[in-house]
Amino acid sequence: MAFERHSGPRSYAVGTMSERFDCHYCRAALQGKKYVEKDGHHCCVKCFEKICANTCAECRKPIGADAKELHYKSRYWHDSCFRCAKCYHPLANEQFVAKDNKILCSKCSTKEDALRCNACHKHILPGGKNVEYKGSAWHDECFTCSNCKQAIGAGSFFPKGTDVFCVTCHEEKFAKHCVKCKNAITTGGITYQDQPWHGDCFVCETCHKKLAGQRFTAVEDQYYCVDCYKSFVAKKCAGCKNPITGFGKGSNVVNYEGHSWHEYCFTCKKCSLSLANKRFVRHDDLIYCPDCAKKL
């Protein structure tokens, strides 16, 4: 943005009046001398520079009666002192921009407004490739992985404290690795018995159905969905011939001489008395209570 500027008016005269004509401040006679009109009063050049002259905002010296004065927003400069605060280029006859109480040329103002790279601290010029993250900015080539130092640019990255990592380095340093396939788990994943798995790796050993969120059974570090466990793994009850799954009713099992029964199936073949935790007699692969066994 450029602003209008102008020189402060000066009124100088050489007095030729015959009547008494004195300086307003020192009362020295002004006839035949150079004087200055200031705020409706006449004063000698010496009093003007000592009492009335404006102070230059740059050099902090008075702006004398013979000097060219520039004025902008209640501040004053010598013509030669009105220059860019950055490059010191004279601006008395050029466009300028006022910013944060500083006077800048157009070129320096553009640089002043530009972002600075968080790595090299140089300006990021408008239109240049850059990365912005959490209020900071980097040149495209300065936004690098904290580990391998390769430029990330517009690629994916992972923040860790004040550091950033490319996908490969983040996986190597921080990602969990699937206990089955040994590859890094970058998104999602599940945990079973404090071990990490990809969702696609935690599947039924037989039908390969995903087990996350489903009921399943573990047998010697292998995992089965309920249907496959019943069909291919679970022992069959010697009584009802159905699978003994350990789910719900029938979670208690009776084992005897290589055979297994649901607890509720382990009953006397004759009187149906439950024989779990009781004495029994096995005859022709059938179970009897002692009383019924005597009657066989």
HELIX and SHEET records of a PDB file:
HELIX    1   1 VAL A   45  CYS A   47  1                                   3    
HELIX    2   2 PHE A   48  CYS A   52  3                                   5    
HELIX    3   3 ASP A   79  CYS A   81  5                                   3    
HELIX    4   4 SER A  106  ASP A  113  1                                   8    
HELIX    5   5 ASP A  140  CYS A  142  5                                   3    
HELIX    6   6 VAL A  167  LYS A  173  1                                   7    
HELIX    7   7 VAL A  226  CYS A  228  1                                   3    
HELIX    8   8 TYR A  229  VAL A  233  3                                   5    
HELIX    9   9 GLU A  263  CYS A  265  5                                   3    
HELIX   10  10 PRO A  290  LYS A  294  1                                   5    
SHEET    1   A 3 HIS A   6  SER A   7  0                                        
SHEET    2   A 3 GLU A  69  TYR A  72 -1                                        
SHEET    3   A 3 ARG A  75  HIS A  78 -1                                        
SHEET    1   B 3 TYR A  12  VAL A  14  0                                        
SHEET    2   B 3 LYS A  34  LYS A  38 -1                                        
SHEET    3   B 3 HIS A  41  CYS A  44 -1                                        
SHEET    1   C 2 VAL A  97  LYS A  99  0                                        
SHEET    2   C 2 LYS A 102  LEU A 104 -1                                        
SHEET    1   D 2 LEU A 115  ARG A 116  0                                        
SHEET    2   D 2 HIS A 123  ILE A 124 -1                                        
SHEET    1   E 2 ASN A 130  TYR A 133  0                                        
SHEET    2   E 2 SER A 136  HIS A 139 -1                                        
SHEET    1   F 2 PHE A 157  LYS A 160  0                                        
SHEET    2   F 2 ASP A 163  CYS A 166 -1                                        
SHEET    1   G 2 LYS A 176  HIS A 177  0                                        
SHEET    2   G 2 ALA A 184  ILE A 185 -1                                        
SHEET    1   H 2 ILE A 190  TYR A 192  0                                        
SHEET    2   H 2 GLN A 195  TRP A 197 -1                                        
SHEET    1   I 2 PHE A 216  VAL A 219  0                                        
SHEET    2   I 2 GLN A 222  CYS A 225 -1                                        
SHEET    1   J 2 VAL A 253  TYR A 256  0                                        
SHEET    2   J 2 HIS A 259  HIS A 262 -1                                        
SHEET    1   K 2 VAL A 281  HIS A 283  0                                        
SHEET    2   K 2 LEU A 286  TYR A 288 -1                                        
END                                                                             
